[in-house]
């Protein structure tokens, strides 16, 4: 399952993903031995660009964190 975390109510749940929250994500992450990580930034090829999206997966579930307007990172 895919879970989406942001600080707005603009994302509506669908059969493709569910809304979640940061505390649930942290609890899910605590017992993982391996994860995959993907980052999206504001621009290309510049290490000073701000991270705007963070995806973390254990191969079964995936959490997508929209970091815009948050203090996650």
Secondary structure, DSSP 8 states (H G I E B T S, - for coil): -EEEE-SSS-----SSEEE--HHHHHHHHTT-S--EEEEEESSSS-TTS-EEEEEEE-SS-EEEEE-TTS---
